[in-house]
């Protein structure tokens, strides 16, 4: 879909946040990590004071946290 030059800034933030959220979901899945509460924080898309919307990573169980810590640790090396 072609972007409008006059796109609503809130909708543009929401679209960008949803795309980023999906990229993160895919990257996490590649490391066999699922954050079931991962989603866009809708209020942050409508807030004019924030430069960038927020993503809610949500809660995870200890096994998922361990996988995430391991994946990040391996990436840092």
Secondary structure by P-SEA (a helix, b strand, c coil): ccccccccaaaaaaaaaaaaaaaaaaaaaaaccccccccccccccccccccbbbbccccccaaaaaaaaaaaaaaac
